[in-house]
């Protein structure tokens, strides 16, 4: 069975998986930025904030990893099956731009994972201030940037659907 046949047989399901995965990945980042992290900052103990943030971020990464994989996999199937790269230079540019956005988001995801693991090790060795410093880029910038990039990618996806 070719990718085109697979897509033709399960088009609605594959597109649903693609859209749902994007919503979950971007939505989870948005909820973290808009709700969870500001709430954590209300805890009066720095060590408790840091440890709780690390636990939450690990759970977030576990949940979103599977959805990010499904998103990329379903996106590749859609592009190949619909032969979208032959629909003109504008469509091709949108496809490649969307792909680069998801690559950037995945790179930020990996960066966040490395920083969280580093903060976890530092925190468990008792240096809460260094652990907080290690998490700052992730909590202040990575998730916000991922939300913005994800919204742009969703907009491009809507443009491609027509």
C-alpha positions as CSV (number, residue, x, y, z in Angstrom):
1,X,0.0,0.0,0.0
2,X,1.5,3.4,-1.0
3,X,1.3,6.6,1.0
4,X,-1.2,8.0,-1.5
5,X,-3.5,4.9,-1.1
6,X,-3.1,5.1,2.7
7,X,-4.1,8.8,2.6
8,X,-7.0,8.2,0.2
9,X,-8.4,5.5,2.5
10,X,-7.9,7.4,5.8
11,X,-7.8,11.1,4.7
12,X,-10.3,12.4,7.3
13,X,-8.6,10.4,10.1
14,X,-5.1,11.6,9.1
15,X,-6.1,15.2,8.9
16,X,-7.9,14.9,12.2
17,X,-4.8,13.5,13.8
18,X,-2.7,16.3,12.3
19,X,-5.0,19.1,13.5
20,X,-5.6,17.5,16.9
21,X,-1.8,17.1,17.5
22,X,-1.1,20.7,16.6
23,X,-3.9,21.9,18.9
24,X,-2.6,19.8,21.8
25,X,1.0,20.8,21.3
26,X,0.4,24.5,20.9
27,X,-2.5,24.5,23.4
28,X,-0.4,22.9,26.1
29,X,2.3,25.5,25.6
30,X,-0.2,28.3,25.8
31,X,-1.8,26.9,29.0
32,X,1.6,26.6,30.6
33,X,2.5,30.2,29.6
34,X,-0.8,31.8,30.4
35,X,-1.9,29.8,33.5
36,X,0.4,27.3,35.1
37,X,3.7,29.2,35.3
38,X,2.1,32.4,36.6
39,X,0.3,30.3,39.2
40,X,3.5,28.6,40.2
41,X,5.1,32.0,40.8
42,X,2.6,32.5,43.7
43,X,4.3,29.8,45.7
44,X,6.5,31.6,48.4
45,X,9.3,29.0,48.5
46,X,11.8,29.1,45.6
47,X,12.8,25.5,46.1
48,X,9.2,24.3,45.9
49,X,8.6,26.4,42.8
50,X,11.6,25.0,41.1
51,X,10.9,21.3,41.9
52,X,7.2,21.7,41.0
53,X,8.1,23.5,37.7
54,X,10.5,20.7,36.8
55,X,7.9,18.0,37.5
56,X,5.2,19.8,35.5
57,X,7.6,20.4,32.6
58,X,8.6,16.7,32.5
59,X,5.0,15.7,32.3
60,X,4.3,18.3,29.6
61,X,7.2,17.0,27.5
62,X,6.1,13.4,27.9
63,X,2.6,14.2,26.8
64,X,3.5,16.5,23.9
65,X,6.3,14.3,22.5
66,X,3.9,11.7,21.1
67,X,1.7,14.4,19.7
68,X,4.6,16.2,18.1
69,X,5.6,12.9,16.4
70,X,2.1,12.4,15.1
71,X,2.0,15.9,13.8
72,X,5.2,15.6,11.8
73,X,4.3,12.1,10.6
74,X,0.8,13.0,9.5
75,X,2.1,16.3,7.9
76,X,4.6,14.3,5.8
77,X,1.9,11.9,4.7
78,X,-0.4,14.8,3.7
79,X,2.3,16.6,1.7
80,X,3.4,13.4,-0.1
81,X,-0.1,12.1,-0.8
82,X,-1.5,15.4,-2.1
83,X,1.7,16.0,-4.1
84,X,1.5,19.6,-2.7
85,X,5.0,20.6,-3.8
86,X,4.0,20.6,-7.4
87,X,1.1,23.1,-7.0
88,X,3.1,26.2,-7.7
89,X,5.7,28.3,-6.0
90,X,3.4,29.9,-3.4
91,X,2.1,26.6,-2.1
92,X,5.7,25.1,-2.2
93,X,7.0,28.1,-0.2
94,X,4.2,27.8,2.4
95,X,4.9,24.0,2.8
96,X,8.6,24.5,3.3
97,X,8.0,27.5,5.6
98,X,5.6,25.4,7.7
99,X,8.1,22.6,7.8
100,X,10.9,24.9,8.9
101,X,8.6,26.3,11.6
102,X,7.9,22.8,13.0
103,X,11.7,22.0,12.8
104,X,12.3,25.2,14.9
105,X,9.6,24.2,17.3
106,X,11.1,20.7,17.7
107,X,14.5,22.2,18.2
108,X,13.1,24.4,21.0
109,X,11.5,21.4,22.4
110,X,14.8,19.5,22.6
111,X,16.5,22.6,24.0
112,X,13.8,22.8,26.7
113,X,14.3,19.1,27.5
114,X,18.1,19.6,27.9
115,X,17.6,22.7,30.1
116,X,15.0,20.9,32.3
117,X,17.2,17.9,32.8
118,X,20.1,20.2,33.7
119,X,17.9,22.1,36.2
120,X,16.6,18.9,37.7
121,X,20.2,17.6,38.3
122,X,21.2,21.0,39.8
123,X,18.1,21.2,42.0
124,X,18.6,17.7,43.4
125,X,22.1,18.7,44.3
126,X,20.7,21.5,46.4
127,X,21.5,24.6,44.2
128,X,18.0,26.0,43.7
129,X,19.2,29.4,42.4
130,X,21.2,27.8,39.6
131,X,18.3,25.5,38.8
132,X,16.0,28.6,38.5
133,X,18.5,30.3,36.2
134,X,18.6,27.1,34.0
135,X,14.8,27.1,33.7
136,X,14.4,30.8,33.0
137,X,14.9,30.6,29.3
138,X,12.4,27.7,29.0
139,X,9.7,29.2,31.1
140,X,10.1,32.8,29.9
141,X,10.8,32.4,26.2
142,X,10.7,28.8,24.7
143,X,7.0,28.2,25.4
144,X,5.9,31.7,24.3
145,X,8.0,31.3,21.1
146,X,6.5,27.9,20.4
147,X,3.0,29.2,20.8
148,X,3.7,32.1,18.3
149,X,5.4,29.7,15.8
150,X,2.6,27.2,16.2
151,X,-0.1,29.8,15.5
152,X,1.8,30.8,12.3
153,X,2.1,27.2,11.2
154,X,-1.7,26.7,11.8
155,X,-2.4,29.8,9.7
156,X,-0.3,28.3,6.9
157,X,-2.1,25.0,7.3
158,X,-5.4,26.8,6.9
159,X,-4.1,28.5,3.8
160,X,-3.1,25.1,2.3
161,X,-6.5,23.6,3.0
162,X,-8.1,26.5,1.1
